[in-house]
Amino acid sequence: MTDFIQTYLSESAAALDAFRSDDAFARTMHNMAETICTSLRDGGKLLLCGNGGSAGDAQHIAGEFVCRLMYDRAPLAAIALSVDTSVLTAVGNDYGYEFVFERQVRALGQPGDVLLGISTSGSSPNVLRALEAGKARGLINMGFTGNHPNTPMHELCEHTLAAPSGRTAIIQQIHITAAHIVCALVERTMFPPA
């Protein structure tokens, strides 16, 4: 048990250190935050989708935007597409699970909105279909994924943050850290602290 714990913590720390020390990640997060700010200022919103832990991350991130992250300020428009069980089960039953996010993007997404697709593998069919729908409707696509090269997500997104790990749990740790940074940057830009 002790060996597993130490090995896992070392792998986690190495991934976080790689994330921290690579300026490309900082530029990507800055660009994501600027994109979201532009959309919000123009009356747009942030849509988020993912499966499993990534669905939880989508909900967590939406909550930070709508409520607050670092300090009190006005709410920011964000919707996690994994929360409406009636829509998810209806679309899953009538069309198939790969359509559960695409249908919502087509129903709720407007040109200039931002869509953040989260997929640790970068190849989740329902996330990719959502990104395809977002592109077709004029949304600005962004992606969180792992270090899997040549996944379709990269081609569908204007900005992609590929966490420096191939292990799902560690990818998710980087994703939530990146999401907090992006949200904090948006918060500070839209509502500068006193």
Secondary structure, 3 states (H helix, E strand, C coil): CHHHHHHHHHHHHHHHHHHHHCHHHHHHHHHHHHHHHHHHHCCCCEEEEECCHHHHHHHHHHHHHHCCCCCCCCCCCEEECCCCHHHHHHHHHHCCHHHCCHHHHHHHCCCCCEEEEECCCCCCHHHHHHHHHHHHHCCEEEEEECCCCCCHHHHHCCEEEECCCCCHHHHHHHHHHHHHHHHHHHHHHHCCCC
